Amino acid sequence: MSQIKDAARSTQVRRAAIASTIGTAIEWYDFFLYGTVAALAFPYLFFPKSDVYVGTLQSFTTYALGFAARPIGAAIFGHYGDRLGRKATLIITLGLMGVSSAIIGILPTYTSIGLWAPILLTILRMLQGIGVGGEWGGSVLLSMEWGNQRRRGLMASWPQMGVPLGLVLSSGTVALFIAISGPGFLTWGWRIPFLLSLVLVAIGLFIRLRVMETPYFQKVVEERKVIAVPVVEVIRRHPKEIVLSALIRMAEQAPFYIFISFVLSYGKTTLGFGEGFLTLATTTAGILSLFTIPFFGHLSDVVGRKNMYMAGAVLVLLYAFPYFGLLDTRIPALVFLAIIVSMIPHDALYGPQAAFIAEHFPTNLRYSGASIGYQLASVVAGGPAPLIATWLLHTYGTGYSISVYIVINAIITIIATAMMRERAKVEIDKELPV
């Protein structure tokens, strides 16, 4: 790593941070775009034979399947990321995501091809999930392994900002085309944001191609420590770290998709707000996260990863009931406030999360281990969250039943975090066996 001159290294650090953030933003633009349109349009376009409640459940089921596919993507691309390198793998994941999203934009609806429409939609959603499943680990490592190791929390939080950037892009684009297309949103307006994915992917590929492979992975190659089957090896060596990496995400993952996806359906069908108001609120929340995610990532470098993460989980727990209390006032200003403020407890977890997870795996198994642990939470927390929230609301008739669900997830995270090690000040390629 010392062979790289300081000036060249500084350039690569900047490029790695930018490439990770922009590339991840594009991936999440596609992923969140699906969630937004799934709440606002897909029940009517792909499940028109169902009533509103069943159609929403069916739409959110296809949404959840994308999450179920994410561990598959983590395993596939984790293997290649630890075998071939972070950069090459990230180029493939970006292309897969962009093409899948663009095809959704030209997909015929139920009225045109019947049952084939939801079937094809589900397949494309799963391809999206596979792409995102492989993206996160590589983008985090590209930034973290290039950056200052005393500021790993901050450096690893840069690609985490791709999430609110993607949210802002997707919500903002949908809001724009709702305004432009008006009543035509359900016929053609929803398609344009998906087709724009191809333009964004071209930009992302140009940026990523200019980044060199990380010095940590180069060192693994030079020392001939590349593992033949890294996914199998990391499961054998680090099962506890994989499971805990998934469990610490419960308080972040499930509430987040209630805060940014389910709230669109809840706000429209239960509270009676328009799509434009709701997407503006989630867009504003995403803008706030552009500042709070790196702030909490930096703070974790100061106070420690565990302390910061535990505080975030407690904040999520404390906000669960006030969140629905504010929403249920039906007062526009308070509803808007509830949606925006929801990102603060989430970001207290999400800012330090990438470094917290990645630090628990050795360099030659880090892409596989961090990705699998991270994405397992998508199956049990993120994907089912809007579905579970819809069922809870229908069954109990109150948003406070969803608050209880959020509290349970927060408690799981608090327990799992207590079992994790503090590695914020430890050199990531020295303590763990490689």
RODO-2510 file (C-alpha; in nm, 4 decimals, decimal comma):
residues 434
     n   res          X          Y          Z
     1     m     0,0000     0,0000     0,0000
     2     s     0,2949     0,2306     0,0630
     3     q     0,4031     0,2016    -0,3031
     4     i     0,1230     0,4364    -0,4092
     5     k     0,2425     0,7980    -0,4065
     6     d     0,0574     1,0373    -0,1783
     7     a    -0,0839     1,2527    -0,4599
     8     a    -0,2050     0,9511    -0,6574
     9     r    -0,3490     0,7973    -0,3422
    10     s    -0,5400     1,1152    -0,2551
    11     t    -0,6877     1,1171    -0,6049
    12     q    -0,7937     0,7552    -0,5758
    13     v    -0,9461     0,8116    -0,2309
    14     r    -1,1632     1,0899    -0,3735
    15     r    -1,2549     0,8855    -0,6803
    16     a    -1,3384     0,5810    -0,4701
    17     a    -1,5645     0,7809    -0,2392
    18     i    -1,7411     0,9507    -0,5312
    19     a    -1,7698     0,6313    -0,7380
    20     s    -1,9090     0,4390    -0,4410
    21     t    -2,1603     0,7080    -0,3532
    22     i    -2,2804     0,7844    -0,7067
    23     g    -2,2913     0,4202    -0,8137
    24     t    -2,4809     0,3187    -0,5020
    25     a    -2,7195     0,6111    -0,5472
    26     i    -2,8047     0,4855    -0,8957
    27     e    -2,8590     0,1307    -0,7697
    28     w    -3,0885     0,2561    -0,4927
    29     y    -3,2681     0,4918    -0,7275
    30     d    -3,3803     0,1849    -0,9191
    31     f    -3,4632    -0,0140    -0,6066
    32     f    -3,6583     0,2651    -0,4336
    33     l    -3,8306     0,3624    -0,7546
    34     y    -3,9923     0,0208    -0,7576
    35     g    -4,1067     0,0646    -0,3951
    36     t    -4,2574     0,4058    -0,4637
    37     v    -4,4458     0,2956    -0,7742
    38     a    -4,5453    -0,0318    -0,6018
    39     a    -4,7277     0,1767    -0,3408
    40     l    -4,8836     0,4271    -0,5799
    41     a    -4,9516     0,2466    -0,9103
    42     f    -4,8725    -0,1240    -0,9313
    43     p    -5,1844    -0,2446    -0,7452
    44     y    -5,3950    -0,0897    -1,0237
    45     l    -5,1680    -0,1815    -1,3164
    46     f    -5,0587    -0,5369    -1,2379
    47     f    -5,3241    -0,6596    -0,9895
    48     p    -5,6464    -0,4913    -1,1108
    49     k    -5,8679    -0,7910    -1,0324
    50     s    -5,8075    -0,7484    -0,6578
    51     d    -5,9612    -0,4980    -0,4169
    52     v    -5,7354    -0,2198    -0,2877
    53     y    -5,6205    -0,4089     0,0244
    54     v    -5,5403    -0,7350    -0,1588
    55     g    -5,3846    -0,5484    -0,4517
    56     t    -5,1591    -0,3578    -0,2118
    57     l    -5,0575    -0,6834    -0,0432
    58     q    -4,9791    -0,8415    -0,3789
    59     s    -4,7812    -0,5365    -0,4901
    60     f    -4,5780    -0,5338    -0,1672
    61     t    -4,5227    -0,9098    -0,2051
    62     t    -4,3379    -0,8556    -0,5327
    63     y    -4,1546    -0,5749    -0,3507
    64     a    -4,0520    -0,8216    -0,0770
    65     l    -3,9266    -1,0770    -0,3297
    66     g    -3,6649    -0,8266    -0,4388
    67     f    -3,5349    -0,8348    -0,0836
    68     a    -3,5411    -1,2144    -0,0762
    69     a    -3,3132    -1,2113    -0,3799
    70     r    -3,0580    -0,9822    -0,2162
    71     p    -2,8726    -1,2562    -0,0199
    72     i    -2,8422    -1,4458    -0,3493
    73     g    -2,6759    -1,1424    -0,5016
    74     a    -2,4578    -1,1076    -0,1918
    75     a    -2,3364    -1,4669    -0,2281
    76     i    -2,2808    -1,4493    -0,6046
    77     f    -2,1048    -1,1143    -0,6138
    78     g    -1,9397    -1,1617    -0,2758
    79     h    -1,7641    -1,4628    -0,4277
    80     y    -1,6371    -1,2636    -0,7246
    81     g    -1,5613    -0,9557    -0,5150
    82     d    -1,3262    -1,1575    -0,2957
    83     r    -1,1860    -1,3501    -0,5927
    84     l    -1,1573    -1,0914    -0,8728
    85     g    -1,1746    -0,7622    -0,6850
    86     r    -1,4164    -0,4924    -0,5775
    87     k    -1,4040    -0,2761    -0,8903
    88     a    -1,4850    -0,5373    -1,1562
    89     t    -1,7703    -0,6784    -0,9521
    90     l    -1,9276    -0,3367    -0,8966
    91     i    -1,9370    -0,2669    -1,2697
    92     i    -2,1411    -0,5849    -1,3253
    93     t    -2,3896    -0,5121    -1,0439
    94     l    -2,4554    -0,1622    -1,1774
    95     g    -2,5258    -0,2903    -1,5279
    96     l    -2,7600    -0,5642    -1,4028
    97     m    -2,9632    -0,3181    -1,1987
    98     g    -2,9956    -0,0608    -1,4745
    99     v    -3,1064    -0,3029    -1,7448
   100     s    -3,3630    -0,4701    -1,5146
   101     s    -3,5157    -0,1348    -1,4241
   102     a    -3,5301    -0,0134    -1,7842
   103     i    -3,7192    -0,3282    -1,8888
   104     i    -3,9770    -0,2634    -1,6159
   105     g    -4,0318     0,0715    -1,7853
   106     i    -4,1493    -0,0991    -2,1055
   107     l    -4,3306    -0,3910    -1,9422
   108     p    -4,6920    -0,4462    -2,0588
   109     t    -4,9515    -0,4335    -1,7794
   110     y    -5,2213    -0,6836    -1,6805
   111     t    -5,4723    -0,5447    -1,9285
   112     s    -5,2314    -0,6233    -2,2136
   113     i    -5,0858    -0,9658    -2,1311
   114     g    -5,2803    -1,0887    -1,8285
   115     l    -5,0979    -1,2987    -1,5674
   116     w    -4,7686    -1,2718    -1,7548
   117     a    -4,7477    -0,9086    -1,6450
   118     p    -4,7123    -0,9715    -1,2674
   119     i    -4,4943    -1,2782    -1,3392
   120     l    -4,2471    -1,0794    -1,5494
   121     l    -4,2601    -0,7941    -1,2991
   122     t    -4,1648    -1,0361    -1,0211
   123     i    -3,8708    -1,1775    -1,2211
   124     l    -3,7378    -0,8305    -1,2948
   125     r    -3,7804    -0,7313    -0,9296
   126     m    -3,5739    -1,0332    -0,8254
   127     l    -3,2993    -0,9355    -1,0722
   128     q    -3,3024    -0,5913    -0,9121
   129     g    -3,2605    -0,7590    -0,5738
   130     i    -2,9657    -0,9674    -0,6946
   131     g    -2,7964    -0,6529    -0,8288
   132     v    -2,8455    -0,4549    -0,5077
   133     g    -2,7412    -0,7579    -0,3021
   134     g    -2,4013    -0,7550    -0,4680
   135     e    -2,3644    -0,3773    -0,4785
   136     w    -2,3550    -0,2783    -0,1116
   137     g    -2,0508    -0,4780     0,0004
   138     g    -1,8348    -0,3702    -0,2899
   139     s    -1,9228    -0,0012    -0,2721
   140     v    -1,8593     0,0126     0,1027
   141     l    -1,5247    -0,1646     0,0688
   142     l    -1,4157     0,0460    -0,2263
   143     s    -1,4502     0,3583    -0,0129
   144     m    -1,3454     0,2165     0,3246
   145     e    -1,0387     0,0258     0,2022
   146     w    -0,9084     0,3304     0,0134
   147     g    -0,9796     0,5806     0,2905
   148     n    -0,8036     0,6936     0,6083
   149     q    -0,8282     0,4009     0,8480
   150     r    -0,8725     0,6314     1,1466
   151     r    -1,1876     0,7621     0,9786
   152     r    -1,3406     0,4348     0,8638
   153     g    -1,6832     0,5255     0,9996
   154     l    -1,6937     0,8410     0,7890
   155     m    -1,5408     0,6810     0,4768
   156     a    -1,7775     0,3823     0,4878
   157     s    -2,0724     0,6178     0,5383
   158     w    -2,0156     0,7813     0,1971
   159     p    -2,1663     0,4922    -0,0021
   160     q    -2,4399     0,4746     0,2646
   161     m    -2,5406     0,8199     0,1417
   162     g    -2,6255     0,6510    -0,1864
   163     v    -2,9453     0,5380    -0,0129
   164     p    -3,0881     0,8876     0,0557
   165     l    -2,9536     1,0078    -0,2790
   166     g    -3,1377     0,7232    -0,4485
   167     l    -3,4454     0,8003    -0,2408
   168     v    -3,4334     1,1690    -0,3326
   169     l    -3,3808     1,0867    -0,7000
   170     s    -3,6587     0,8277    -0,7139
   171     s    -3,9149     1,0175    -0,5031
   172     g    -3,8326     1,3445    -0,6745
   173     t    -3,8554     1,1917    -1,0213
   174     v    -4,1883     1,0250    -0,9421
   175     a    -4,3225     1,3505    -0,7947
   176     l    -4,2090     1,5352    -1,1089
   177     f    -4,3821     1,2937    -1,3452
   178     i    -4,6950     1,2866    -1,1293
   179     a    -4,7092     1,6624    -1,1850
   180     i    -4,6226     1,6409    -1,5566
   181     s    -4,8483     1,3477    -1,6499
   182     g    -5,1386     1,4216    -1,4154
   183     p    -5,4127     1,1648    -1,4806
   184     g    -5,1770     0,9998    -1,7301
   185     f    -4,9424     0,8845    -1,4542
   186     l    -5,1058     0,5384    -1,4459
   187     t    -5,0809     0,5030    -1,8245
   188     w    -4,7382     0,6429    -1,9156
   189     g    -4,6023     0,8734    -1,6447
   190     w    -4,4774     0,5922    -1,4199
   191     r    -4,2679     0,4418    -1,7018
   192     i    -4,0312     0,7346    -1,7656
   193     p    -3,8455     0,7179    -1,4304
   194     f    -3,7622     0,3516    -1,4981
   195     l    -3,6338     0,4263    -1,8476
   196     l    -3,4114     0,7036    -1,7120
   197     s    -3,2120     0,4303    -1,5350
   198     l    -3,0108     0,3706    -1,8517
   199     v    -2,8840     0,7295    -1,8517
   200     l    -2,7869     0,7091    -1,4853
   201     v    -2,6094     0,3748    -1,5342
   202     a    -2,3986     0,5197    -1,8168
   203     i    -2,2865     0,7995    -1,5832
   204     g    -2,2125     0,5527    -1,3016
   205     l    -2,0055     0,3228    -1,5237
   206     f    -1,7953     0,6142    -1,6496
   207     i    -1,7123     0,7145    -1,2910
   208     r    -1,6371     0,3624    -1,1666
   209     l    -1,4071     0,2740    -1,4537
   210     r    -1,1677     0,5486    -1,3372
   211     v    -1,1082     0,3931    -0,9942
   212     m    -0,8217     0,1531    -0,9188
   213     e    -0,8622    -0,1651    -0,7180
   214     t    -0,8324    -0,1115    -0,3414
   215     p    -0,4837    -0,1444    -0,1860
   216     y    -0,6114    -0,3960     0,0684
   217     f    -0,7331    -0,6339    -0,2008
   218     q    -0,4159    -0,5790    -0,4031
   219     k    -0,2185    -0,6851    -0,0968
   220     v    -0,4261    -1,0038    -0,0681
   221     v    -0,3477    -1,0849    -0,4328
   222     e     0,0232    -1,0080    -0,3936
   223     e     0,0485    -1,2294    -0,0850
   224     r    -0,1518    -1,5042    -0,2592
   225     k    -0,4159    -1,5132     0,0101
   226     v    -0,7168    -1,5132    -0,2249
   227     i    -0,9656    -1,7803    -0,1094
   228     a    -1,0951    -2,0243    -0,3717
   229     v    -1,4533    -2,0349    -0,2385
   230     p    -1,4855    -1,7327    -0,0097
   231     v    -1,8587    -1,7671     0,0584
   232     v    -1,8203    -2,1183     0,1967
   233     e    -1,5094    -2,0206     0,3903
   234     v    -1,6620    -1,7144     0,5560
   235     i    -1,9669    -1,9138     0,6638
   236     r    -1,7363    -2,1760     0,8143
   237     r    -1,5052    -1,9307     0,9903
   238     h    -1,7350    -1,6450     1,0868
   239     p    -2,0946    -1,7685     1,1344
   240     k    -2,1470    -1,5629     1,4507
   241     e    -2,0389    -1,2408     1,2804
   242     i    -2,2711    -1,3068     0,9849
   243     v    -2,5744    -1,3701     1,2081
   244     l    -2,5048    -1,0704     1,4317
   245     s    -2,4506    -0,8478     1,1274
   246     a    -2,8023    -0,9367     1,0180
   247     l    -2,9595    -0,8937     1,3610
   248     i    -2,8096    -0,5513     1,4306
   249     r    -2,9901    -0,4288     1,1191
   250     m    -3,3399    -0,5126     1,2436
   251     a    -3,3975    -0,1706     1,4032
   252     e    -3,2721     0,0036     1,0908
   253     q    -3,4073    -0,2120     0,8105
   254     a    -3,7705    -0,2805     0,9044
   255     p    -3,8530     0,0738     1,0239
   256     f    -3,6835     0,2313     0,7218
   257     y    -3,9147     0,0631     0,4728
   258     i    -4,2110     0,1574     0,6861
   259     f    -4,0849     0,5167     0,6951
   260     i    -4,0282     0,5509     0,3188
   261     s    -4,2459     0,2887     0,1421
   262     f    -4,5385     0,1839     0,3601
   263     v    -4,6028     0,5442     0,4613
   264     l    -4,6895     0,6230     0,0978
   265     s    -4,9693     0,3672     0,1021
   266     y    -5,0752     0,4566     0,4592
   267     g    -5,0737     0,8266     0,3832
   268     k    -5,2809     0,7822     0,0685
   269     t    -5,5397     0,5180     0,1644
   270     t    -5,5741     0,5755     0,5418
   271     l    -5,4916     0,9430     0,5919
   272     g    -5,6194     1,0696     0,2575
   273     f    -5,3137     1,2647     0,1418
   274     g    -5,2145     1,2987    -0,2239
   275     e    -4,9174     1,1274    -0,3863
   276     g    -4,7415     1,4574    -0,4501
   277     f    -4,7477     1,5612    -0,0822
   278     l    -4,6211     1,2212     0,0348
   279     t    -4,3400     1,1902    -0,2172
   280     l    -4,2327     1,5479    -0,1379
   281     a    -4,2117     1,4509     0,2305
   282     t    -3,9998     1,1402     0,1646
   283     t    -3,7804     1,3396    -0,0732
   284     t    -3,7200     1,6019     0,1961
   285     a    -3,6404     1,3248     0,4440
   286     g    -3,3836     1,1887     0,1999
   287     i    -3,2215     1,5318     0,1703
   288     l    -3,1852     1,5469     0,5496
   289     s    -3,0108     1,2082     0,5435
   290     l    -2,7416     1,3448     0,3149
   291     f    -2,6187     1,5338     0,6203
   292     t    -2,7099     1,3049     0,9091
   293     i    -2,5593     0,9822     0,7685
   294     p    -2,2019     1,1150     0,7374
   295     f    -2,2436     1,3008     1,0680
   296     f    -2,3255     0,9805     1,2558
   297     g    -2,0573     0,7918     1,0622
   298     h    -1,8023     1,0503     1,1756
   299     l    -1,9391     1,0448     1,5304
   300     s    -1,8824     0,6691     1,5455
   301     d    -1,5114     0,7331     1,4782
   302     v    -1,5099     0,9512     1,7904
   303     v    -1,7310     0,7670     2,0412
   304     g    -1,6969     0,4142     1,9038
   305     r    -1,9110     0,2049     1,6725
   306     k    -2,0997     0,0146     1,9461
   307     n    -2,1877     0,3231     2,1492
   308     m    -2,3189     0,5071     1,8451
   309     y    -2,5116     0,2063     1,7213
   310     m    -2,6696     0,1317     2,0582
   311     a    -2,7836     0,4943     2,0870
   312     g    -2,9412     0,4734     1,7417
   313     a    -3,1372     0,1606     1,8298
   314     v    -3,2725     0,3279     2,1444
   315     l    -3,3788     0,6325     1,9391
   316     v    -3,5721     0,4073     1,6987
   317     l    -3,7465     0,2416     1,9926
   318     l    -3,8412     0,5779     2,1459
   319     y    -3,9742     0,7187     1,8173
   320     a    -4,2006     0,4243     1,7270
   321     f    -4,5166     0,5520     1,8994
   322     p    -4,4695     0,9283     1,8455
   323     y    -4,4255     0,8549     1,4730
   324     f    -4,7763     0,7169     1,4266
   325     g    -4,9123     0,9651     1,6773
   326     l    -4,7973     1,2485     1,4528
   327     l    -4,9199     1,0774     1,1345
   328     d    -5,2640     1,0111     1,2779
   329     t    -5,3248     1,3780     1,3558
   330     r    -5,3815     1,4178     0,9793
   331     i    -5,2428     1,7690     1,0151
   332     p    -5,0244     1,8208     0,7056
   333     a    -4,7416     1,9981     0,8889
   334     l    -4,7204     1,7285     1,1570
   335     v    -4,7408     1,4458     0,9028
   336     f    -4,4619     1,6105     0,7053
   337     l    -4,2587     1,6493     1,0261
   338     a    -4,3121     1,2847     1,1252
   339     i    -4,1769     1,1602     0,7923
   340     i    -3,8730     1,3900     0,7982
   341     v    -3,7768     1,3263     1,1631
   342     s    -3,8022     0,9483     1,1105
   343     m    -3,4704     0,9584     0,9258
   344     i    -3,2738     1,0838     1,2285
   345     p    -3,2973     0,7661     1,4431
   346     h    -3,2553     0,5579     1,1288
   347     d    -2,9413     0,7443     1,0259
   348     a    -2,7913     0,7136     1,3734
   349     l    -2,7773     0,3426     1,2863
   350     y    -2,7091     0,3629     0,9153
   351     g    -2,4167     0,6068     0,9382
   352     p    -2,1841     0,3761     1,1394
   353     q    -2,3377     0,0510     1,0161
   354     a    -2,1178    -0,0185     0,7128
   355     a    -1,7906     0,0128     0,9025
   356     f    -1,9343    -0,1700     1,2047
   357     i    -2,0196    -0,4749     0,9920
   358     a    -1,7198    -0,4717     0,7545
   359     e    -1,4667    -0,4452     1,0386
   360     h    -1,5684    -0,7897     1,1621
   361     f    -1,4335    -0,9762     0,8577
   362     p    -1,0785    -1,0252     0,7207
   363     t    -0,9869    -0,8622     0,3899
   364     n    -0,9946    -1,1792     0,1787
   365     l    -1,3428    -1,2682     0,3071
   366     r    -1,4782    -0,9200     0,3717
   367     y    -1,6894    -0,8743     0,0577
   368     s    -1,8629    -1,2111     0,1084
   369     g    -1,9030    -1,1914     0,4860
   370     a    -2,0202    -0,8314     0,5093
   371     s    -2,2544    -0,8680     0,2104
   372     i    -2,4205    -1,1888     0,3296
   373     g    -2,4676    -1,0612     0,6845
   374     y    -2,6006    -0,7285     0,5639
   375     q    -2,8389    -0,8758     0,3065
   376     l    -2,9813    -1,1499     0,5289
   377     a    -3,1582    -0,8752     0,7190
   378     s    -3,3316    -0,7800     0,3950
   379     v    -3,5171    -1,1129     0,3950
   380     v    -3,6427    -1,1036     0,7537
   381     a    -3,6734    -0,7280     0,8108
   382     g    -3,6653    -0,4976     0,5077
   383     g    -3,8646    -0,6892     0,2495
   384     p    -4,1516    -0,8095     0,4708
   385     a    -4,1856    -0,4786     0,6591
   386     p    -4,4431    -0,3059     0,4303
   387     l    -4,6287    -0,6365     0,3968
   388     i    -4,6380    -0,6932     0,7741
   389     a    -4,7341    -0,3298     0,8348
   390     t    -5,0227    -0,3573     0,5863
   391     w    -5,1474    -0,6754     0,7574
   392     l    -5,1145    -0,5258     1,1072
   393     l    -5,3099    -0,2162     1,0072
   394     h    -5,5824    -0,4237     0,8418
   395     t    -5,6044    -0,6643     1,1374
   396     y    -5,5896    -0,4211     1,4300
   397     g    -5,7074    -0,1014     1,2653
   398     t    -5,4418     0,1198     1,4207
   399     g    -5,0933     0,2364     1,3281
   400     y    -4,9832     0,1759     1,6866
   401     s    -4,9797    -0,1980     1,6140
   402     i    -4,6991    -0,1172     1,3695
   403     s    -4,5264     0,0819     1,6458
   404     v    -4,5116    -0,2383     1,8506
   405     y    -4,3520    -0,4128     1,5534
   406     i    -4,0876    -0,1386     1,5332
   407     v    -4,0149    -0,1689     1,9072
   408     i    -3,9625    -0,5453     1,8776
   409     n    -3,7098    -0,4927     1,5982
   410     a    -3,5277    -0,2314     1,8062
   411     i    -3,4985    -0,4664     2,1030
   412     i    -3,3485    -0,7381     1,8811
   413     t    -3,0895    -0,4894     1,7555
   414     i    -2,9978    -0,3745     2,1061
   415     i    -2,9313    -0,7334     2,2175
   416     a    -2,7296    -0,8179     1,9036
   417     t    -2,5246    -0,4979     1,9259
   418     a    -2,4271    -0,5844     2,2824
   419     m    -2,2776    -0,9085     2,1472
   420     m    -2,0654    -0,7375     1,8785
   421     r    -1,7015    -0,6376     1,9339
   422     e    -1,5720    -0,2812     1,9213
   423     r    -1,3200    -0,2599     1,6361
   424     a    -1,3256     0,1096     1,5469
   425     k    -0,9609     0,1580     1,6500
   426     v    -0,8269    -0,1786     1,5242
   427     e    -0,6328    -0,2116     1,1964
   428     i    -0,8682    -0,4174     0,9769
   429     d    -0,6058    -0,6439     0,8177
   430     k    -0,4113    -0,7373     1,1326
   431     e    -0,6324    -0,8682     1,4119
   432     l    -0,8476    -1,1187     1,2273
   433     p    -0,6869    -1,4263     1,0677
   434     v    -0,6514    -1,4071     0,6901
***
